[in-house]
Amino acid sequence: MPAERVLTLEMTSDGAALVGEDESLGDASRRLPGGAYSTLRTYGGHEVVRFAAHLRRLEESVAQLGRPAVVDPAVARRLVGAALRAGGHAESRLRLTFAPPRLLASVEAFVPLPDSRYEEGVACATLPLHRDQPRVKDTGFIPTAQRAYRDLLPGVEEGLLLAEDGSILEGLSSNFFGVLEGRLRTEEGRVLLGITRALALEVAEPRLAIDRRAVRREDLPRVSEAFITSASREVLPVVRIDGEPVADGRPGPHTLAIIRAFDALVRREKETL
């Protein structure tokens, strides 16, 4: 079975069964039933961070979609373990899809971003988009995000969703943070509350005052640092937005300290599936 294929498995009464092979996680999600999803990555092949939080998010999302249901943690662990063994990758990215009563796991090979992205930072661009249900990580937003990614200019890592009032809400597949006037700013009420976002706030709070309001686009000339968070990127410095540098165009000291603290948290909390 080609290693580059995305494999999707589902728990049945007889155990985990292969239900599909696709070219990408996006292709897999389009073919699967609509529902909630959560994406996570492995460390050391079979270790993950805050697995229980991913399951809670699946439950919370399907409840808001009007389909309340509970994920059995033991079943989810067996499913993910089977998916990792089937994929056979050194490191994997997993997408859990919960379409009650079905629970599916799609797995692909994962290669972390090169160190240079964290040392030099990345560029982002604002987009006039928003999630219709910002607190729900539902599969319906995936096609919109895929189309937006295809339209990004070369060299742009992420698209940032821009509200009508000029607030920078979040990324297409990430959360956004900016340091403004000595406070770490991030939108709270109109975004998907990512698990990596929560971990970044956890390690940032001893270092910076947290202001749970969005950075506005008009604030960008005064922003001293910025970064995005996601399961695949972890904490990634942002040094350009819409072609303009953030401060001096280099990752700032607060961002670098948060990256180091995040790495330490991962080392402490990894659990084997």
Protein Blocks (a to p, Z undefined) as FASTA:
>chain_A
ZZkbccdddddfkbccdfbdcfbfklmmmmmccddddddddeehiacehklmmmmmmmmm
mmmnopacdddfklmmmmmmmmmmmnopabdcdddddddfbdcddddddddddfklmmno
paddddddddfblmbccfklmmmmmmmmmmpcehiabdcdddfkopafbdfkbccdddee
hiacddfklcccdfklmmmmmmmmmmpccddbdcdfklmmmpcbdcdddfklopaddfbe
ehiaehjopacfklmmmmmmmmmmmmmmgccZZ
